[in-house]
Amino acid sequence: MSVYQRGEIWWVKFQHNNTTIRQSAGTTKKKEAQAFERNLRRQLEEDSKSVQQGKALKRTINSAIEKWLASGAPDSMRSHIGAVSDYIGHEQLTRAVAASSDMKAAMLANKLSPQTINRRLAVVRRLLNLAYKQWEWIREPLGQRIELMSEKGFARDVFLTREQVTLFINAMKKDQAKRFVLLAAYTGMRKSEIRKLTPENWREPIITLTSKTKNGRPRSIPLIEELFWVMDGLPFTIHDEALRDDWEQAREAIGMPHVRMHDLRHTFASWLAENPAIPLTVLRDILGHSSLAVTSRYSHLRTGAAQDAILSLSGHKSGHTDKPKPKTENEVSS
């Protein structure tokens, strides 16, 4: 099937010159998606002929993505880079501003959050800035025209229960995808950190991360015994696209389309933060935060600890805590 739906949006998928072409049509209508597919096939054929004839080929967003990835795009952005490629990778760089607007509309129709949309718009802006300032692929600073959405009033922290994590696992189809999700939920590791795990990082019951951490500091993460089996067969070989597809179909299947994979890291942090016996400094070190200020975003979950601290004051004596005795009639009359 060359056109198919993911959520409400139609996508196209077909083979061209032994390469799988997979792009968002950016529409909720099947006929428009079919027209998009025909135009995309025609454009790819024209590009192939230009190459065969030795003509200059106009740069696409995908060609900019490939160059950026080869030159060291940050791992934390790779999932968003992949999403941009899916939506508008076939478009020429000179059309990136208009294509970004279409991408934003499609993502809004698919009920993605402003934060997620902004991360992907930022990818396009970065590509355009590189293409203009460093690579000299375009002649105008088009990146300045990419406007991000307002995130005011859209702050979100999604914390799952253990039962909800189990629902995700049961709805996923690929074994490595299930293992990936379990590690993210029960260790708080970032996607890029899990991707780089090797057998050398594992000595029961501790996962040790060294220079591969985001902030460059080594850290140790204990793993519960029930999940030791998840570490068998490292490293993970599942591709990002396959992992993302399995995650997205699972969240649709269980009716939680708003949950991002990165929310698993917040979920793990919330489980630890709810235990007042665990100092925030320990939570900071396990998560690999750069400072305690970053970890403090979870301090509001410690309502029980705050309540206990305040109630402990009930045993204190002062001139303000004793309830005044009612006055007698004689005292009132005098």
N, C-alpha and C positions, 0 to 999 in steps of 0.2 A: 504494500500500500504506500504510494508516494506522498499522500497527504494524510495526516492523522491529528487528533486532538490531544493536547495535554492541558488538563483543566478546561478553561473556556477558549483557549487560544489554539489556532490551527498551526501545524508545523509541516514542513516538507522534508522528505528524506529519499535520496536516490544515489545511484552510482554515476560518477563522471571520471573518465580516465583512471579507472581503478582506485578512485578515492570516494569515500562516503561523504556526500554533501548533506548536512543536517542543519536546517535553519528555521527560525520562527518566521511565520508569514505575517505576524503582527496583526492578525484579524480574528474575529470570532465567527466569520462567515466562510463556509466551505468553498463557495464559488470564487471568492476573492483569493483564497489560499491556492486554488487550482490555477488561477491567472498568475499569481505570484510565482508558482512553480514553473509555468511555461516561460515567463520572462527571465527567471533565474537560469533555466537551462539554456535559453538563447544567448544570454550574456556570457555564460561560461564557454559556449561554443565559439562566440566571437573572440573571446580572450585567447582561446586555444589557437585559433587561426592567426591572430596577431603575433603570437609567439612563433608559430611556424614560419610566418612571413618575415620575421625579424623586426617587426614593428615594436615601438615602445609600448609597454603595457602599463596602464594606469594603476597606481597603487591602491590596494583595498585595505579595509580595516584589519582583515585577517593577516595581510602581509606585514602590517605594523605590529600586530600582536606577536607574530612569529619573531620579529626582530627584537621586540622588547623582552620576550621570554628568553631568547638566546643571550641577551645582554644582562640578565639578572633581575627580572621583575620579582617583587617580593612574594614569598610563598603565601602570605596572608591574603593576597589579592587574587590568587589563581582561580578560585571558584567564581569570582565575579568576572574575571577575564574570560573564563570559559562561557559564562552566560552571555556576555557581550558578543562573543564570537557566534554563539547560537542564534542570537537575535539579528544582528546586523553585520556579521563578519564579511559577507559578500559585497557590501556596499563600498563604493570608492571613498577614499579619504576626503575628497572635496565635497562629498555629500554627507559627511559625518554629522553635521549639526542637525540637518533635517531628519536624518536616520535616527539620531538620538531622541528626537521629539517623538517619532513613531514608536521607538522602543519604550519610551516612558509611558505612552498611552497604552501600549500592549501590556506592560507590567502592572499598570493601575487596573486594567480590566481583569488581570489575573490575580488581583487583590494582594500584591506585594506591598510591603511597608515602605514608607518614604525613606527610611534608613537604608534599606536594601537597594532601592532605586538609585539613591544618591551615590552609593558605593560603585554602582555600575556606570553611572554618568561620570563619576570621577575617573574611571578607567579610560573612558573615551577622551576626556579632557587631557589626561596625561599622555595618551597616544598622540593627540594632536599637537601638544606642546613639544614633545620629542621630535615629531615629524617636521615641525617648523624651526625649532631652535637648534637641534643637533644634526638631524639627518638631511635637512634641506629637501624634503619630499614635497612640501607644499609651500606656497608663496605668501600665505596669509596666516596670521595668528588666530586660527579658528577656535583654538581651545578657550579663548576668552569669551566665546559666545555660548559655551555650554553652561547653562544655569541650573543649579541644584534646587531641589524642592525645600520648602520650609519644613523643619522637623519639630517645630514648636507644638507642644501638646501631644506629640506622638512618642514620648519616651516609653520604652518597653523593656521589661525584664520578664522573660518566660522561664518559670521554674517547673519542671515536671516532677511528678511523683514516681516512685519506683514502679508502681503499677502501670503508669503511662509509658515508661521506658520499655517495659515488658511488652506492651501492646505494639510498640514500634518494632521490636525485635521479631515478634511473631508475624508481623505483616510484611517483613522484608524477605526477599527470595534468595539472595546470594549470601553464601556462608561468610565470605570475607567482609561483606558489608555489615553483617550482624556483629562480627567481631570488632570491627571498626567503631560501631556505635556503642557497644558495651564498654570499650576502652575509654571513649570520650566521656561517657556518662559516669564511669566509676573511677576515673583518674583526673578528669578536668584537663587533659592534654589537648593542645590545639591540633587541628587537622594536619598541619604541616609537620608537627612533632611526631604524630602517630605514623605518618607516611614514611618518616626517616628511621623508624625503629629497626634495629638489627638484633640478632641473638646476643651480641655483646652488651646490649643495653639491659639484659634481663638476668637477674640472679634472685631466685625466689627468696623473699616475697617482694623484692624491690626492683622497680624500673629506675634506671639511672640515666639522666639526660645530662650531657656535658655542654660542649660549645654549640650544640645544635638548638639550644633554646633561643627564644626570641630576644631575650635580654643578654644572652651570652654567658649567663651564670649557670654553673652546674646545679642540678637539683635531683633529689631522690623522692620517688613516689611509691608508697606501699600499695600493693594490690591485694584485694581480698582473695582468700584461698579458693573460693568458688569459681573464680575467673582465671585461675592459672592456665587453664586449657586455651584461653584466648591468645596466649603468647606463642603457641605452637606454630611453626611454619613461617616465622618472620624471614624477610620483610613482607609487607603487604604488596601484592602485585595488581590489585584491582585498580582499574583506571578511574580517574576523577569523574569522567562522564558516566560510567557504569554505577559508581557509588552515588552520584547525584540522582540518577534516574531511579535507582532502587529506593533511595530516601524519599524522593518526591511522590512516587507511587504509594509508598507506605503511609505517608502523612495524609494523602488523599483518602486512602482506604479506611483509616481510623477516624477521619473527620477532624484532623488538626492541620490544615494546610498552612497555618501561620507560623508553625514551628520551624526554625532554622537549625541546621546541624550545630552551629556555634552555641545554640541555647543549651546544648548538653554540657558544655563547660560551665555555664552559669548554674545549671541544675546541680552539678557536683558541688560547686562552691556553696550553694544554698543549703545542701544537706549538711555540710560541715559547719556552716555558720550558725545553723539552728542549735548546735550543741555548745552551750556556754563554757563547757570544760575545755574546749579547743581554743587556744589564744589566736587572735587575728594574725599574729606574727607567724604562727605555724601555717595558717591558711595561706598567707602571703607566699611563704617559701614553697609550699606544695604547688601552688598555681604558677609560680614564677613571675609574680608581679614585680614591677620595678620599684614600687614603694608601698608603704602601708596605706597611703592615701587612696590608692587604686582599690585595695582590698576593702576599705571602709564602706564601699558601696553596698556591701552585704551586712553591715552592722545593724541595719534596721530589722533584720530577721531575728535578732536576739531579744525579743520582747520579754521572754521569760526571765532572762538574766537581768534585764533592767528592772523588772518588777520585783525580783528577789532582792536586788540591791536596795531599792527604795523601802521595801517592807522591813528590811533589816534595821532601819532607823527607828522602828516602833519600840525597840528596847532602850532607846536613848532617853535621858531625862534632861529637860530644860525648862525654863520658865514659860515656854510657848506651847509645850506639848500637853501639859496637864489640863484636863477639862475643868473649867471654873465651876465651883460648887454653887448651887442656887442659894440666894439670900433668904434668911428667915423673915417673918413678918415684922419682928422688932427692928431688924436691920433696915428693912425697906422704909418703915415709918420714920426712923431716925434720919 
